[in-house]
């Protein structure tokens, strides 16, 4: 967990230090950027779930330690909770928009 937090802070610093290039080749529309972010989050969550499951199976077979299995399972749980929270926010926003009067 500590290593993932350190990795996240390094990734955040790299993103913050990246200059914004306003040329047409690098610009994405708002929907393309949002879609790309959601696809990345979904892929990361799916990968964490797959890794957690594989590590748990390896621990049952005696090929991985209990600590590795617990850490992978906790990481998968955290990813799943984040994905569910994002889904809930998207559904809430959709319902709010559908209630607006035209």
QUIQUIZI-V960025 format. One record per run of one state. SS is the DSSP state (alpha for helix, beta for strand, coil for the rest). FROM is the first residue (numbers start at 0). TO is the last residue. If there is no record, write none. Layout:
{{SS;FROM;TO} {SS;FROM;TO}}
This chain:
{{coil;0;0} {alpha;1;16} {coil;17;28} {alpha;29;59} {coil;60;64} {alpha;65;98} {coil;99;101}}
